[in-house]
C-alpha cells in the first residue's frame, strides 16, 4: 500500500496547462451571486424608497448570509482546484492506491468529468486501456473534447477513450472491464437507487476484476452500506471493504464536512 501511495505522489497532473476544472462549478457562483445582488437591491429599496425599516433589515441580513456563503464556496473551490489546494487530486491518489489492479487489460471510470482520474489511471498503469464515461451535463463545463485534449496534453491519448453515457444504464456488455473506478458521481444522479447504481457499475466488471468506487455515502441516500458490502460478499465478491476517505483524503471528517463531503467512503473489492 505504501508503495502505491508513493507511486501516486510522483504523478503530477496539470503541469502542461491542462484544464481539469473544479468540483464547485461556475453556475453555482452565478446563481448565488445573482440572488445576493437581488437581496442588495431589495434592501436599498426597502430603506430608501418604500421606507420599511424591518424589511430593509431582513434583506440586509439575507445579503450578509449570502455573501458569507459566497466566500465559503470560493474557499471550497480553491481547496479542490488542481494547482490550488489540490484536495481533489489527493482524493484521486487515495482511490487509485486502494485499487488492487495489476494494470493489465482495460479500466472504466464511471463519471469521468474532465478526465483527471482516468488520465491518472493511464499514467499509473502504462499498459492499461482506459475508458472514461460521463453524461457531461450543463452544470459543469466538462466535455468529451476537453477530456481528449487533457489526455493528449498528458501524453496518454493513445490509451484513453472517452464516451458519453448514463451511469443508470452503462452501454457496455456484462464483464467488459478488468477494473472499474468512480469518484463522487453517484450522489449526483437525481432520484437514483444508489445500490442499483453500484451494481450496474459492477455488472460490467469481469470475473476476477477489481473495483474502487468513492462517493459521499450519506445514509439518507445510500442506506446501510455495511449491509450492502455484506450482500456483495454473499454474492461471491471478495475482499470487499468500506474505507473512510473523509479521514484518509481530507485528514479528518470535520475538514471533509467543511467541504461538503463529510460522508466520503470508498467501496473496494474483487468480483
C-alpha positions in Angstrom: 0.0 0.0 0.0 2.8 2.5 0.9 4.5 1.7 -2.5 1.2 2.6 -4.3 0.9 5.8 -2.3 4.5 6.8 -3.2 3.8 6.0 -6.8 0.7 8.2 -6.8 2.6 11.0 -5.1 5.1 11.1 -8.0 2.3 11.7 -10.6 1.6 15.4 -11.1 -1.3 16.3 -13.3 -1.9 19.7 -14.8 1.8 20.6 -15.3 1.4 21.3 -19.0 -1.5 23.7 -18.7 -4.3 21.2 -18.8 -7.8 22.3 -17.7 -9.3 20.0 -15.1 -11.9 22.4 -13.8 -13.2 22.4 -10.3 -15.7 20.5 -8.2 -17.5 23.7 -7.4 -19.0 24.7 -10.8 -19.4 28.2 -12.2 -23.2 28.1 -12.3 -23.3 27.8 -8.5 -21.5 31.1 -8.2 -23.7 32.8 -10.8 -26.9 31.7 -9.1 -25.8 32.7 -5.6 -24.2 35.9 -6.8 -27.4 36.8 -8.6 -29.5 36.2 -5.6 -27.1 38.2 -3.5 -27.3 41.2 -5.9 -31.1 41.0 -5.8 -31.0 41.0 -2.0 -28.8 44.1 -2.0 -31.2 45.9 -4.3 -34.2 44.9 -2.2 -32.5 46.1 0.9 -31.7 49.5 -0.6 -35.3 49.9 -1.9 -36.7 48.9 1.5 -34.7 51.6 3.2 -34.8 54.4 0.7 -37.9 54.0 -1.4 -40.7 52.2 0.5 -39.2 53.2 3.9 -40.0 49.9 5.7 -37.1 49.5 8.1 -37.9 46.0 9.2 -37.9 44.8 5.6 -34.6 46.5 4.9 -33.0 44.9 7.9 -34.3 41.5 6.8 -32.9 41.9 3.3 -29.6 43.1 4.8 -29.3 40.0 7.0 -30.1 37.8 3.9 -27.4 39.7 1.9 -24.8 39.2 4.7 -25.6 35.5 4.9 -25.4 35.1 1.1 -22.1 37.0 1.0 -20.7 34.6 3.7 -21.9 31.7 1.6 -20.1 33.0 -1.5 -16.9 33.4 0.5 -17.2 29.8 1.8 -17.8 28.2 -1.6 -15.0 30.3 -3.1 -12.7 28.8 -0.4 -14.0 25.3 -1.2 -13.4 25.8 -4.9 -9.8 26.9 -4.2 -9.2 23.9 -1.9 -10.4 21.4 -4.6 -8.7 23.0 -7.5 -5.7 21.5 -9.3 -2.9 24.0 -8.8 -4.8 25.3 -5.7 -5.4 23.3 -2.5 -5.2 20.1 -4.5 -7.7 18.2 -2.4 -9.4 16.5 -5.4 -6.0 15.3 -6.7 -5.3 13.9 -3.2 -8.7 12.1 -3.3 -7.7 10.6 -6.7 -4.4 9.4 -5.2 -6.3 7.6 -2.4 -8.8 6.0 -4.7 -6.2 4.5 -7.0 -3.9 3.5 -4.2 -6.7 1.2 -2.9 -7.3 -0.4 -6.3 -5.7 -3.8 -6.3 -5.1 -3.7 -10.1 -2.1 -5.2 -12.0 -2.5 -2.7 -14.9 -3.4 -5.3 -17.5 -6.4 -5.1 -19.8 -9.0 -2.4 -19.6 -10.2 0.0 -16.9 -13.5 2.0 -16.8 -14.2 5.2 -15.0 -17.9 5.9 -14.4 -18.4 9.7 -14.4 -15.0 10.9 -15.7 -15.8 14.7 -15.7 -12.7 16.5 -17.1 -10.8 13.2 -17.4 -8.4 13.8 -14.4 -8.9 10.4 -12.7 -8.9 8.5 -16.0 -5.7 10.2 -17.0 -4.1 9.5 -13.7 -5.0 5.8 -14.0 -3.4 5.7 -17.5 -0.3 7.3 -16.1 -0.3 4.8 -13.2 -0.7 1.7 -15.4 1.2 2.3 -18.7 -0.2 -0.9 -20.3 -3.9 -0.3 -19.4 -6.6 0.8 -21.9 -8.7 3.4 -20.1 -12.3 4.3 -20.9 -13.9 7.4 -19.3 -17.6 7.7 -19.4 -19.7 10.7 -18.5 -23.1 12.3 -19.1 -21.4 15.7 -19.3 -24.5 17.7 -18.1 -24.7 21.5 -18.3 -23.8 22.2 -14.7 -20.1 21.6 -15.3 -18.0 22.9 -18.2 -16.8 19.4 -19.0 -17.0 17.6 -22.3 -15.6 14.8 -24.3 -13.4 17.2 -26.3 -12.0 18.6 -23.0 -11.1 15.1 -21.8 -9.4 14.3 -25.1 -7.5 17.5 -25.1 -6.3 16.9 -21.5 -5.3 13.3 -22.3 -3.3 14.4 -25.4 -1.5 17.0 -23.3 -0.6 14.5 -20.7 0.7 12.1 -23.3 -1.9 9.3 -22.9 -4.3 9.9 -25.7 -3.5 6.7 -27.4 -4.7 4.7 -24.4 -7.7 6.8 -23.3 -11.1 6.7 -24.9 -14.0 9.0 -23.7 -17.6 8.2 -24.3 -21.0 9.8 -23.5 -23.1 7.6 -21.2 -25.6 7.2 -18.4 -24.5 5.6 -15.1 -28.0 4.2 -14.7 -27.6 2.1 -17.8 -24.0 1.6 -18.9 -23.7 1.0 -22.6 -21.3 -1.9 -22.2 -21.9 -5.7 -22.2 -21.5 -7.7 -19.0 -17.9 -8.4 -17.9 -16.3 -5.9 -20.2 -13.6 -4.4 -18.0 -10.8 -5.6 -15.7 -11.2 -2.7 -13.3 -13.9 -0.1 -12.6 -13.5 3.1 -10.7 -15.7 6.1 -9.9 -15.3 9.3 -7.8 -18.1 11.5 -6.4 -20.6 10.6 -9.2 -23.5 8.6 -8.0 -24.9 11.1 -5.5 -25.4 13.5 -8.4 -27.7 11.1 -10.3 -31.0 12.5 -9.2 -33.7 10.1 -8.0 -31.5 7.0 -8.5 -31.3 4.0 -6.2 -27.6 4.1 -5.1 -27.3 0.4 -4.6 -28.6 -0.3 -8.1 -26.1 2.2 -9.5 -23.3 0.4 -7.8 -24.5 -2.9 -9.0 -24.7 -1.5 -12.6 -21.1 -0.4 -12.4 -20.1 -3.9 -11.1 -22.1 -5.6 -13.9 -19.6 -4.6 -16.5 -16.6 -5.8 -14.4 -15.0 -9.1 -15.4 -14.9 -12.1 -13.0 -11.7 -11.5 -11.0 -11.8 -7.8 -11.8 -11.3 -5.1 -9.2 -13.2 -2.0 -8.2 -12.8 1.2 -6.2 -16.0 3.3 -6.0 -15.8 6.5 -4.0 -18.7 8.8 -3.1 -20.3 10.9 -0.4 -22.3 8.0 1.0 -24.8 9.8 3.2 -27.1 7.3 4.9 -30.2 9.2 3.7 -29.0 8.5 0.1 -27.2 5.2 0.5 -28.9 3.5 3.4 -26.9 0.8 5.2 -23.7 0.4 3.2 -22.2 -2.1 5.6 -25.2 -4.3 4.8 -24.6 -3.7 1.1 -21.0 -4.7 1.4 -22.1 -7.9 3.2 -24.5 -8.6 0.3 -21.7 -8.3 -2.2 -19.7 -10.9 -0.1 -22.7 -13.2 -0.2 -22.9 -12.8 -4.0 -19.3 -14.0 -4.2 -17.3 -10.8 -4.3 -14.0 -11.0 -2.5 -12.0 -8.6 -0.3 -15.0 -6.2 0.0 -14.2 -3.3 2.2 -15.5 0.2 3.0 -12.8 2.8 3.6 -13.3 6.1 5.2 -11.9 8.5 2.6 -13.1 11.5 4.7 -10.3 10.7 7.1 -7.7 9.4 4.6 -8.1 12.0 1.8 -9.2 15.1 3.8 -7.3 14.5 7.0 -10.5 14.5 9.2 -14.2 14.1 8.9 -14.6 17.7 10.2 -12.5 19.1 7.3 -14.3 16.9 4.8 -17.7 18.1 6.2 -16.5 21.7 5.8 -16.0 20.9 2.1 -19.5 19.2 1.8 -18.1 15.7 1.6 -18.2 14.5 5.2 -19.6 11.1 4.5 -17.0 10.1 1.9 -16.4 6.3 1.7 -14.7 4.1 -0.8 -16.1 0.7 -1.7 -13.4 -1.7 -2.9 -13.1 -5.3 -3.7 -12.8 -8.0 -6.3 -15.6 -9.7 -8.3 
